[in-house]
Amino acid sequence: MITDEKIDWQEVNTLISEKRADELYPILKERVEKDPDDHDAGCALARILLERGEYETAHEWLWRIVEKDPYYARAAMLLNRMRLIVGSDFGHPRPRLLLNVESGRVSRAFLPWADIIFFAPSQSQSRPPELLVYDIYRDTFKDVLDGLPSGWQPDWVLFFLNEAYPLPLGIHTSPYPTVCLPGDCFPLHKLTIDLDFFDAVFPGLKRYEAIFSRMAPGRTLYRAGAAIQGASPRLQSSIGDEQHERRYDVVFIGDFGNPYYARRTRYVERLLRLKKKYNILVSEKKYTFQQYIDFLFDAKIVIETPNVQGGINMRSYEACQAGALLMHEELDGSIAEFFEPGEEVVLFDEDNFEQQIEYYLSNENEAERVRIAENGRRKALTECTAERLGKDVLEELELKNISRMQMRPAEHMSLMQRFNQIGVSDFYSGVFDRAVDLFQMALQHEPASFKSINNLAVACHALAANTNDANLRERTREMLQFVATQSSFLLGKFNLLQVISHDGSPSALDLARELIETLENFSPSAPQVSESPFDGLVLHQELVPKRHLSHFPPAAIAIEQLLERYPQKGTEYEQAFADILLWKTRQIYAQMLCTEGKFFEAESNLQSAIKKAPENHSLLYDLGKVLLRQKKWAEAEDAFRKSLDILPLCFETEKGLLEALVGAGKMDQARQIVDSICDYDVYSQEQIDELLALVNKTQPPVDSVNGQNVISPFADHLLHDFIKSTQNQDLFSHPDWPVYVEECKKFFAAFPASLENREFDQINLLPQLDDRDTTTEIDRYYFYQDAWAARKIFKLKPKSLVDVASRTSFVGLISGFVPTTFVDIRPIDVNLDGLTVKKGDILDMPFESGSVEMVSSLSVVEHIGLGRYGDDIMPDGSRRACAELLRIVRPGGYLLIAVPAGPPMIAFNAHRIFSCEQILSYFPGTKLLDEAFLYPTPGPREGMRYLKPGKYVFYCFLLQKEGGAVDENGKEKSPDHGDHRARWLVSG
């Protein structure tokens, strides 16, 4: 510790706990006297002084450090903790905050400037002494306040809001000025409720100021950056020297590929098209924090475009901090509140995206790119840090003199209203069990409230999905049925449809038709019940049980965005809400019609829905699927292309487009799309394999529904009973369920006139939906591997062969034309002419050196030494197995081997994956005669470049041991090995 530049804090704490801190004191004091800016030593010294009770001196050290370096979080934390424990400000008064976030950037932003006590739910992981923990189910905000030290009163209660934070019960009664900081402005339905419990709201972006000003008039403050998203100087230790060679031309990191990030996804696709020209990294995968920083540090340009909320996020500051040129979408002016466009960042829009990239990557403009990037880096580290933004917030609070309001909006509410409001907020926070309790309490105060019943039902549905409680799920249906039948509360009817349409209820079709008619004729000015028909929770099946923003389906996003346009709601809001429910109801209705085989009617409903929501990718996708069922290839292609224009890089939509192109015989176009997808490198290997298999079909997709709708009351009866009784609800979402329904009706419509009608007394339905293939299901990897190897053996015609642990079916096959000795550590008990079985270990074979004419071992050596089959653990097990196989082969003899090949990897304890060059090097003194690459169908070596880590092909190869092959007379022979690589298929 004396010689190290950094303090070993574990050692410091250990010595203090062992009462040996005096050993460190003179060492630390000498360090800080030599270098007053040695903040590590100064902070450690203060820690020892605090333990010794020398509070004044400790405070002096810490105060000096924090004043000089407010970004040194350890000193700021220790200073805050000491002032609270001692109960003194030591002549340096600061604002006092009660803050609901005890860690991360938000707490770090305020610690240098204020004395803070944190409060958090009991689920909180950290437990510093300045943290008050409360139980969200039992405690109220008064219980939090009762935990404050005697005489300590906050100047402000700051509540950082996002979708994950539930409100403490009773926070509206806070006797102190209580201000919320919305970190994100989504979901707005939660925020509009939460705002009513605070004195003021402090949005962090200008575009949100106008929205919140209409939601909370007179209570909205503004200072850019109040969302406390900024650069973090503490990350500089993770970032290297900014003057270095950056290996990526353009980097994008972040989520994409779902409706919440639809606009961002469109830019990502355009960026991927440039991969052949530039070195581009696009990543939404999991990575460590250091890998993330390295990506930014290695980027010349970082692309950033907001999600559906707009604004600016943390990645923008971190990209600038890493010294990359931040290229940000010019969307809503948010970025210009922090950085000067053209001097510190570069903006782009839909018209100049590619041009901006090309301009700043050109050699003649490199100096300009570096200059702007450096300006952005300095700005991020000086004026855009979380600590600087926190200081701005406190200055704004003091400037506006925020005090306890006379009456917060929540204090005007009845108990029923308040319970409903916090229940809805809890629902959006994912606290479903407390939401259920609150809605039940609301109903106790007003039992006839259809809004409360609806909200309770939706919360129960979400809770049932998390707990898999069938009784709770049934209770949901009963409550929604009551609301739907006893009132004109349209939201209740819509939510009921969501539930019963997935349960296969026959009444769902009738309810959908009724709801469509009602919504088409809806008029906001028409007389309504006392409650708004849309005032309550909306059930979205796609969000159960997950509620992360990236899972928000188009309907949920559309409803949220209504509040941006109509914060005060009103008649325009209700009409727009009705239109959303209308197109969503038509979509659900169309899906149900498809299960009945009524594709034409489903198509008509989807077309009507698209007129209401022409930019909805999911409607266009559903339409494309319905058109595929009708073999309307051109129209299906158009629907899928329009869907991809709105939300590209969507695997299921890409797949639908390929099906349409293949169905229309446009194979070249289909293959071009697959080639582009492979170049993009955004899908998994399994997905790419699925698309490749689709375009390699020689027949178009089979559509079994080839006639008009058939009426069969008997089939309807069978289907109704089956749907009602089956426990397998996933069956009805199977893509071939509509085909099964239609064919069931066809079969039983013709059944009365058949001979079988007299022969079979019992009729039952037992759907088998996964066998509708044009080919027999097989493991194609092993099929092609065994076929390749058997044909090679047949052509070589060895006098005998030793096989080591290959598949028994392969061994039984080849023993029919070559005498075969099968060696395995677990020998098989069979009796077959031409086959001899021996027990043996691949690492110690029961044969003399150079005694075997030919050895085969398929899909074996990759497992050796990993313990999967009970063998000993042995790194280099594969290498040793190959050496043993090579040992027993005579000069001029042959080895036939198959292993997984791809980016080299050990997948313990499953197998190893080798590069081709790597595995061949394990057989020195041999020459390669032939090879095959199985994907699983045979293909060229070049296809391996698409393999991602962990993915592989079957690499089959034939080797000859050097020394020359000899015939019976001792003369050299040159065997004919047939065509090279995959041509064995047609020539074998």
N, C-alpha and C positions, 0 to 999 in steps of 0.2 A: 504493500500500500504506500510505502514511503517513496518508492521510485516510480510507481505508476502515475500516469497523467490523470487518470480517472479515479474517482473515489470508489472503493469497494464498499457499497452501502450495506451489504450483508454482514461484512466484518464490523462495520461501525455499529450496527444494531446489536450484533452478538456481544461486542465488548460492553456496550451500554447495559444490556440485559444482565451481563455477568458482573456489573459494578466495576468494570475495569476501564472506564472511559478516560480516566486520568492518564493512561498510557498514550492515548492519542492526542490529548490536548496540546502538549508542546509541539508535536510534529505539525499539527494543523495550523497552529498559531504562526509557526515559522513560515509555512507556505503562504498564508494570506499576507503576512508582512512583506514577503518578497514580491508577491503579485496580488495587489488588492482586487484585481479582476478575476482571480481564481474563485469563481462562485461555487464550485463543487466543494472546495475546502472551507469556504466561508459558511456554506449551508451546513456542512457537517459540524463545524465548530459551534454554530448556533444550536444545533441539536444537542450537543453535549452541555452547553450553557443552560439550555432549557431543563435538562435532566438534573443539573446541579442547583436549579432554583435561581439562577442569575438572569432573571427575566428581562431587566432593563437592557443589559448588554446583549442578550440574545436578540431582543427586538431591534436593537440598533443595527446589528449585523444584517438581519433579514430585511429590514426596511431599506437599508442601503442597497442590498442586492436587487430587490424588487423595483426600486426606483430606477436603478441603472439598467436592469434587464427584466422588463415585465413578462418576457416570454419564458423565463426560467420557472417552470411550473412547480418544481419541488419546493423552491423557496416561497413562492406565493401560497402554496398549500400549507406549509409549515407556519408561516406568518399568520394565516387565517386561524389555524388550529390553536396557536398559542394565545392569540388575543381572546378567543372564546373561552379557553380553559382558565386563563388568568382573570378574565372579566375586566380588562382594561384596554383603552386605546393608546396608552403610553404617550399622550399628548399629540397624537396624530389621528384625529377623527376621520372616519370614512363612512360612506353610505352603508346601511345595513339591509341585506337582502334575505328574504326567505324564498329559496329557489327549488323547483321540483326536479332538477336534473343534477345528479351528484357526480357525474363523470363526463369525459369526452370534451368536445370543443365548447359546449355551452358553459359548463362550469369553468373551464379554462379561460373563457373570454372575460369573466367577471372577477376572478380571484385576485388579479393584480390591483383592482380598483375599489373593492368593497369587502366588508366583513359578511360572510355568508353562512347561513345554516341551511342545509339541504333537507328536503323531505321527499320520501319515495315510498311506494307500496312495499309490503313485506316481501314481495318476490325479488326485490333488488338484490343483486349479487354482492355489491361492495358494502362494507360496514365501517366507514370512518367515524370517529367520535362525534363529528359535527353533523351527522346524519340522523334525522328523526324518521323512524320507520312506523308506518301505520298499516292497518288492515283495511283494505278497501271494502270488505263486506261488513265489518263491525264498527270501524271508527269513522268519525266525522272530522271535518276540518277543525272543529273546536278541540278535538283530541290532539291534533297536531300542534295547535297553539299552546295547549296545556303543557306540552313537552319542552317549550322554550325555556332557556335559563331565566332565573328570576331577574327582572329588571331589563332583560334584553327584548327590545321591540323593533321589528323591521320597519324601515322607511317605506319599502315596497314589497309586496308579494309578487314575484315574477313566475309565471306558469308558461313553460315552453310547450306549445301545442303541436302534436302531430297525430296521425291516425292511431298510434299505439298507446297513447296516454289517456287513461280514464280520469274523469274529474273526481276529486274527493267529494263526498256528500257534504252539503252544507257550505261549500266554498263561497256561495253567494252571500253568506253572513259575515264574511271576513271584516274585522274592524279596521283593517289597514288597506291603503290603496292597493288594489289587486289588478295586475296588468297581464294580458296574455300575449305571447310572442308566437304567432303561427309559423312554425318552421317550414311547413309545406301548406299549400292552399288546396289540398285535395285529400280526402273528399270534402267538398264544400258543405254537404248536408250536415256533417258533424260540426264543422266550424260555425255555421250559422246558429246552431244550438249552443255551442260552447260560449260564443261571444256574449250571450245574455247573462252570463254569470260573473262578468268582469266589469271593472270601471273603464278600462280602455283596452284597445287592441293596437298592436304595433306591427303592421305588415312590413316585410323586409324588401319589397320590390314595388316600384312605382305603379306598375300595371295592376297590382292588387289593392293599392290605396283607394282607387275609385270604387272597386267592388265592395271593399269593407266599409267605405264611407257611406254607401247606400244601405249596407246591412246594419251598421252601427253608427248612425249619424251622430256627430258631436262627441263620439268616443274613439275616433280613429286618429292615431298619431302616425307620423312617417319619418323614418330616417333610413336611407339606403343601407342595406346590410343587416337589418334587425333580425333576420333569420339566422344570423351568426354562422354563415357559411363563408369561410375565408381561408387564406393560406395559413400554414403552421410552420413557423421558423424552426420548431423542434425537429421537423422532418429533414432539416439540412444535413444532419448526421447520416441520414440514409441515402443522400444524394451526393454523387461524386463531383469532381471538377467539371464545371459546365463547358470548359474548353476541351472538347474531345470529339472524336469521330462518331457521329450518330448514324447507326446502321439502318434505321427505318426511315423511309421517306415520309410516310404518313401513318399515324396510329389512331385507331378509334377503339376505345374500351368502354363497355357499358351494355346495358340490356337493349334488345331490339327484338322485332319479330312478333309483337303482339299489339293489340289496338291502342294500348296506353302509349306506345312508342311508334305509332304508325308513321308519322312524318319523319322521325329519326330513321326508321327502317328504310324509307325511300332513299334517303341520302346514303345510307350504308350500302345499299345495292349499287348505287351509282359509283361509290368509291371502289367497290369490288370489281367493277368493270375495268378499272385502271390497273389491276394487279399485273397484267402482262407488261406494263410500261414502267411501273414503279414498285419499289419494295414496300408493301403495305401490310400492316398488321391490324386485323380486326378480331377482337376477342370479347366474348361475353361469358367465357368459361370461368371456373373457379381458379383463383391464383392467390398466392401469398401476398401480403402487403409489400414485401420487398420486391417481389416480381412485378407488382403493379408500378411501383416507383421506378424500377429499371426500365419498364416499357416506356414510361414518360421521358425518362432521362435519355433513352436511346432514340427518341423521335425528333425529326426535324420539324414536323408539323403534327399537331394534335387537333383532330376534328371534334367539335362539340356542338350538339344541337339539342334543344330542350325536349322534354316529354310533353304530354298534352297540357301540362300546367303552364309551360313557357318558363321564362326566368333564366336564372343562372345557377349552376350547382357547384359542389366542391371541386369536382374534377377540373373545372376551368381554372380555378386558382392554383391547383396543384400542377397543372400542365405548365402554367407560366412560371411557377416556382422551380420546376425542373429545367427551365431554360429552353423549352420548346416554343415554337411559334403557335400561339393559340389562334385557330381559325374557327370562329363562332358564327352560328347562323344569325343573320339580322332579322329578328322576328318581332320583338316587342320593345326594343330599346333598352332592355335590362342590362345588357353587357356594357353599354355606354355610360351607365351610372357608376362604373368602377374603373373602366379602362378607356383610354382614348383610341377610337378606331383609326387605323392607319399609322399610329405611332406606337401603340402598346399591344394591340391585337389587330387581327384582320377579320373583316366581316364577309359573309357570303350570303347569297340567296339562291332561289331555284334557277335563276337565269345564268348565274356566273360561277357556280360551284366548281366545275372542272377547270374553268379558265383561271380561277384564283389559285388552285393547286398547281397547275402547270406554270403559272407566272412565278410563284415563289420557290419552285423547285428548279427553275432554270438557272444555269451557272451564272449568267450575267446579273441575276437578281439575288444571288446568295448573300451578298453583303447587306442588302436591304432586309432580307429575312432575318439574319443574325441580329441586326440592329433593333428591329422591332421586338424580337424575342427577348433581347437583353433589357429593353425598356419595360416590357411586361414583367420580367422577373423582378426588377427593382421595385416596380409599383406593387406587385403582389406582396413582397416582403416588407414593405414600409407602410403602405396605406390600406392594405386589404387583408390584414391578419385578423383572426378571430378575436384576439385581445383588443385590437384597435376598434373593431366593430362593437365589442362589448362596451368599451369606453364611450363610444358615440351614443349608445342607447341610454346610458346613465346620464350623459349630458342632456339628452333630449327630455328625459323624465324630469330633471331638475329645471330645465328651461321652461317646460310647459306646466310645471308645478302641479303634477298629477296628485290628486288627493282623493280621499274616500268620497265617492259620489253619494248624493242624498238617497238615491234609490236605483239599484241595478235592475235591469229588466226582469230578471228571474224573480225578484222580490214582489213583482206585481202578479205573479202567476198563482193559480190555485195549486193545491198539493197534487191533484191529478195531473195538471199540466207539467209541473216540475218533475214528477216521477217519470212521466212520458219522455220529457226532454233528456234527462240524464240517461234513461234507458236506451234511447236511440243513440246517444253518444257512446254508451258502453257497447252497443251492438257493433258500431263502426270500429271500436277499439278491440273487438274480439272477446270482450268479457261477457259472454253470452249468459252465463249463469246469473250474474248480478242483474243483467238486463231483464231476464225472466222474472226475478224477484221484484224489480221496480215496476214492471208492467202489471204484475199481479196487485201490487200496492195501489197503483193508479186505478185499477178496476174496483178496488174496495171503496174508493171515494166516488167513483162514478161508474156503476156497473153497466150502464146502457151505452157506454162509449165504444162504438164500432172501431174507432181508431185504436184504442187500447187493446181491444181483442185482436185486431189485425197485427199490431206490433208484437203482442205476446205470442201469437201463432208463428210469426216469422222467426222470432228469437228462439222459440222451442224447436223449430225446424233446424236451425243452425246448431243448437245444442245437441239435438238428436244425432246429427251428422258427425259431431265430434265424439259422442259417447256411444254411438251405435245402439241407441235406446229405441226399440220398436214401439213401445207404449207411448213414448213422447212423440214419435212420428205420427202415430194414429191420432193423438190428441191435437196435433197441428191440423190434420185434415178436418177433424170435427169442428174446430174453432173457425176455420176458414169457410167451411160449408155453412155454418151458422151465419157468418157475416154476409156471405154471398146470397143466401136465401131470405134474410130478414131485412136487408137494407139495399140502398142504391150506392153503396160504398164501392166504387169501381175497382179501387186498388185491391180490396179483399177478393173480388172475383178473379182479378188477374193473378194474384198470388195462389189462389186455389187451382187455377188452370196449370200453373207451373208445377204444382205438386202432383195432381192427378194425371197430367199428361205423361209424366215419367213412370207412373204406376200402372199404365195400361188400362185405366178405367174407361169403360164404354161411354160414360156420361161426359168425358172430356171433350169429345167432338161437339156435342150439343152446347156445352158451355162456351167453347171457342166460337161457334157460330153466333150465339147470343151476344157475346162480348164484342165481336166484330161489328155487329149491327148497332149495338149501343154506342161504341166509340166512333163509328162513322157518322152518327147523328148527334154526337155530343156538342153541346153549346154551353160555353161558360156562363152565359147570361141566363140559362134556363134555371128554374127554381131547383135548389138542391137541399139536402138535409143540412142540419146545423153544422156538420163537419164537412170540410172540403173532400171531394171524392178522391183526391190524390195526396192527402196529408197523412203520411205514415210511411212505414218501412216497405220497401219493395223487395220481393224475394227473387234473387237471381240464382238459379241452380248452379251456374258456373262458379259462383263464389262460395259454395258450400262444400267443404268446411273452410277452404282457404279464403282469406280476405286481403291478400297482398295486392297492392295497386296494379302490379303487372298482370294479375289475373282478372282485372275488371273487363267484362265483356262489353261490346259496343253499346248495348242498351243502358248499362249502368253508367258508362262514360257520358252518353248523351243526356241522361237525366241529371248528372252532376253539372254538366256544362250549362244546363238551363239556368242555374242560379247565377252564373256569370252574366247572363243576358237579362235576367229578371230577378235581382236580389230581393225585391219586395214582393215577388210572386205576382198575384193578380190574375186577371182573365187571360192575358196573353200567355202567361206561364202555364195555366191550366190547359189551354188549347194545345200548346206545344207538347205538354206532358201526355195528353190524350193521343196525339199523333204518334209519339214514341211507343205507347202501349199498343196502339193499333198495328203498327208494322211488326212489333215483336209478337203479338198475338197471331197475326197471319203467318209468321215464321213457324211458330209452334204448331199451328193448325196444319200447315203444309207438311211438317214432319210426321204428324199423326196420319195424314192422308197417305203418305208414302207407305206406312206400315199396312195400310189397307190396299195398297197397289194402285191407288188413284193418282197416277202421276200427272195427268193432264190438269186435274183440278188443283193439285199441289203447285204446278207450274204457274197457273193463273194467280193463285194467292201470293206467290213470291213476286211475280211481276207487279202486282198491286202494292206490295210492301216496298219494293224498290222505288216506286214513284214517290213514296213518302220519305225514303232514306236512300237517295241515289249513291251516296258515298259510303254505304255500309258494305264492307267486304264480306261479312258472314252471310248476308242475304244473297249476294252474287255467287258465293261458293255453294250455298244450298241449291240455288237455281241450276248451277252447272251440274251438280250431282243428279238432280231430277232429269235434266236433259240427257245425261249419259244413259239413264235408265230407258229413255225413249229412243236411244240411238240417234239423237239429233246432234251429230258430231260438231258441225260448224257452229251451231248456237251455243253448245256447251263450251267450245273453245273460246268463243267471245266472252261468255260469262266469267270463265276462269281468268282470262287475260285482264278483264276489267277489275276483278277482285285483286289480282296481283299488282295492278297499277296503284291500288289504294293501300294494300299491305303486302309488299313483296317478301321474298324469303320465308314464305309460309309453306312448309313441306306438304301438307295435305292438298293445298291448292295447286302446287307444282305437280303433284301426282295426278290430280284430276285433269289438269291441262294435258299431261302426257297421255292419259287414257283417251282423251278426245282426239288428239293428234294421231295416235296409233289406230284408233277406231276408224278415222278418216283415211288411213293409209299414208299419212304424212310422216314417214319414218325419218327422213333427213332432218326435218324441223325438230322432231322429238329428240334425235341424237344430238343435235346442236345445243338444245336446252340442257341436256344431261352433261355435255362437255363443259358448258358454262358453270353449271352447278358444281361439278368436280373442281373446277378452277377456283370457285369462291371459297371452298373449304369451310363451310358453316354448318353442314349437316354431319351426322354421325356416319360411320362406315356402314352400319346396318341400313340406314336410310338410303345411302347412295347405292348399296347393293339392290335394294328394293326398286329403285328407279331404273337401274341398269337392267334388271330382270324384266321390267315392264317394256322397255324399248327393244329388248332382244327377242320378244315373243314373235313367232311367225304368224300367229292368229290374232285378230283383234279381240278386245275383251268380250267375254261371253255374257250376253244379257238374256237371262232365261225367260223374261216376260215378253213374249212375242205375239200376244193376241190382245183382243179387247178385254175390258173388265168382264169377269164371269160372275154370275149370281148363283150362290149356293147357300141356301139357308142352313143346311146341315153343317157345312163347313163353318159358317158364322157361329153356329151354336158350339161347335167343338173349340173354335178359337177363343170365344168368349169365356168358356169354362177354363180353358188352359191359361189364358192371361190372368184370370182372377185367382187361380190356385198356385201358379208357379212361384217359387221362391227366388228364381234366377232373374232379377230385374235387368241385368246387363244384356240379356238375350235380345231385348227389344231395341237396343241401340246397335246391334250387329248389322253391318252393311247389307247382309243377305236376308235379314228378317222380312223385308217387303217382298222379296222374291218367294220366300217360303209361304207367305200368306196367299199370294196370288196363285201359286202352284197348288196349294192346299185346296183352294176353291175350284180350280180346274179339275183336280183329281176327283173330288167328291161330287162335282156336277155330272161327271161321266160315270161315276161309280155305280149308280142304280142299274144301269143297263149291262154291267159287266158280269162275267162268270164269278168273279171274286165276291160279288155281293151275296152269292149263295154259299160260298165256302168259308167266309170269315164272320164269326159271330161277334167278335170283340174289336172295337175300333178305339185307338188311342193316338195322341199326338206326342211324338218324341223328336223334336227338331234337332237335326245335325247340320249345322251351318258352316262348319269349317272343312267340309270335304268336297266343296264345289270347285274342283280343279279339272283342268284339261289334261293333267298328267298325274301319275301315281306319286304320292308323297314319299320321298326317300331322303336320306342324308346324302346330298349330292357331292359333298367333299369326299367322303369315303367311297362312294360309288365310282367317281372318276379316278380316284387314287388307285383303287384295287384293279379297275379295268386297265389303266395304263401299265401298271406293274405286271399284270398277268400277260398282257400282249407282248411286253418286252421279253419275258421269260419264254413264252411260246416261240418267238422268233429266234432267240439264242439257242434253244433246245439243249440246255446243259444236261449232262448225264445224271446229275443229282443236285439238290439244292438244300441249304439250311436256312430256315426262316426263324427269326428271333422275335417272338412276342407280337407278331402282327395279328390282325383280326382273324378269328378262327374260320369265318366264312371264306376269307381269302385263301387261307391255307388248305381248306378242304377242296376249293376249286382247283388250285394249281397242282395238287397231288394227283389229279386225274390225268395229267400229261407229263409230269416230271416227278420222279421219286423225291419225296420231301421229308426232311427231318425237322420237326417243329420243337423248338426249345423255348421253355417258359419257366419262370420261377414257380408258377402255379400250373402244372401240366394238366391238360384236359384228359378226361377218361373216355376215349372213343376207340373204335376198332374199324379201320378203313384201309382198304388196299392202297398201296402207294404212299401211306403216311406212317411215319415213325415219330413217336412222342418221347422227348427226353426232358428231364428236369434239369435246369441249368440257369446260371446267373450271367447276364450280359457282360458283367465285369470280370467273369472268370469262366469262360466257355469250356465245355468238355471236349475240346478238339485240339489236335496238335497244330503248331504253327504251320501255315502254308498248306493245309491239308484239304481245304474246301474249294470246290470249283466256283460256287456262286452262293452269296449270302443276300437275303432280303430282310429288311426290318423297317416296317412302315409305321410312322407316327409313334415311335417308341423312344428314341434316344433323348428327345426333349424333356422327358419326365424323370430321367435317371438322377438320383441324388436329392430329390425334392421331398421324398417321404410320402408322396400321394398314395402309393400302392403298398405301403408298409416297408419300402426299401430304406436303407440307411441314409441319413442326411449326409450329403457329400457335394460341396461346391466343386466344380469341374467334373461332375458326374457324367455329363454328356460327352465331354472331350475324352474321358477314359473309356466310355462305352464304344465310341467310334474307333479308338485305338485297338480295342479288343476285337471288334469286328474285322478291322483291317488285318490284324495279326493272323487270323485263321484262314484268310483267303490266300490261295496259291498265286504265284506270279502269273499274270495273264488272266486271272480270274476276275469275277465281277461282283460289284456291290450295288444293290438296288435299295435306295433309301428315300424316305419321305419325312419332312419336318415342317413345322410352321416357319414361314419366312416373312420378314417385315422389318420395321424399325426394331433393332435389338432390344430385348427386354426380358427380365425374369419376372414372371407372374407367379410368385410363390403361393401355394405349393402346386399350382396347376401345371405349368409347363414353362419352357423357355421359348423365346422367339429369336431366330437367328437372321442375320443378313445372309444372302447367298454366298458371298465371298467368305464369310466367317465359317459357315458349316463346311464348305469345301476344304478350307484350310485344315480341318480336323482329319483329313484323309491325305496326308502327304504321300508322294510317290504314286499318285493315280492320275488318270486323265479322264476328263468329262466327255462321255459319249453322247448323252442325250439328257434333256431336262423338260419338265412341264410345270406350268404355273396354273394352279386351280383356284378360281375366284368365287364360287366353286367351279363354274364352267371353265374350260381351258382358255387361257388368254395369253397375251404377250407379256414379257418381263416389264415393259414400260408401264403397265397398269399399276405396278407396285408403288409408283411415286404418289399415288393418291392415298396410300395407306396412312392412317394416323397411328400414333403410339398405342400399342395394345391390340392393334388389328393385324391380320396376317393372311397370307395365301398358303395353300399346301404346295410346298416345293418338292417335287419328285425328281430324282436324278439317278442316272446310271453311270457308274465309274468302272474303269478297268485298271487293275493293279499292274504297274509297270513290270516288264519281264517277258511279255509276248504270249499270245494264246497259242496252244499246240493242239493238234488233232490226235487221233488214235496212233498214228504213225510217227508222232513227234514233229510233224511239219507245222509251220506257222499257218494259221488260218485268219481270214479277215471277215468276221461276221457282218451280215447285212442288218443294220439296225433300223432300217425304214426311214421314213421322213422325220425331220427334226421337229421338236417341240410338239405343238398341239395337233399336228396333222395326223398323228396316230389314230385319231378318232375315225377318220374316213378310210385310212389305209389298213388299219389293223385287222 
